[in-house]
């Protein structure tokens, strides 16, 4: 079990000087990835496993603090498994597939995300993002002959010309330049690359503020997702409880639109809220943050020789765990296509399907996230009355439970794409065009 102090040491990485900094002209690389979070690391590893050399830049010298993204879905775990870290993360994470939804102090319903047996990966694991990033960094280290991971390298400018782009990079020892055939911007929701290129999102920005806290405690709650509408311990708002490894529990509390961020983050204000929720004070507050969120995206993910993936391309609310999961699936979709283009085995039309397929996935995630957010945080008195009526009806009428939306959880998108040929035979089984191949039990010939 790691303390915050131990993690601080374990997850810190030293800046090192690159030979590119001494080159008379910008050194050229096939791919430069900006941002060493889950998306950038996944893309770098996937490309390296396909034989592509990658430079991966990150402006920090450490893995980020706090749990941040914690819910990683079955499809993402399957991708991680192919990248060499799946089993490690499943072993470390808290596996779950069931959840409960409450209104006040009454349980409305429960759900099971993976009722059938025979799956290699669980429906979800909860694991702190810093553990995911640490596993991916270690795997990148195993591929160091193909992945050049440079910490404390901050991109300050990007200029496209011809069949490539040139980046200016600031380091503790001063700036240098490097060139790339392709740049992958995986630099997060505040993407400096996006800002440098003058690009912006289209979509909806929500005003409600939510508090997220990691608390350390020993508890015998089931390993499930618990979501409350208007709980007695947090009147008129919503709350969420999830278990993480190391006896850490994630608590989300809706604060409303007028909450003062600096005031609400103070421990003397956070701890009483958590005490009311848990009914005791036998816990330690490890980390706290307050956030608002957006459901927005770039109109296009490919701009010349710069490709956007993850939060730099699209953003969703946290309800449904669609952010990091979608970003890792962006990386998987992009890696094999970019590999073929670099090898001269495919043209730009193949990369265009990344924009098409992952753009459609972003639209699907934004739609589901917006619907969940509108239900959890109604924007008008009329919407709130409709929401409350649905909650009241769901207590006694099972059909109404379909109206209750605490976040439709992440599932893989179905691609309607030119890469799929028509299904002349009209297959009606579980394996459909544009979907991941499902897990199926196999019986050996010898029984």
Helices and strands as residue ranges (DSSP letters): H 4-10, G 19-22, E 27-34, H 38-49, E 54-57, E 71-73, H 74-83, H 86-92, E 94-96, E 98-103, E 106-112, E 124-126, H 129-142, E 147-150, E 154-160, E 165-171, E 174-185, H 192-196, E 202-205, E 209-216, E 225-229, E 238-244, E 248-256, H 261-264, H 267-278, E 284-291, E 294-297, E 302-303, E 306-308, G 310-312, E 314-315, H 323-342, H 348-376, H 381-394, G 398-403
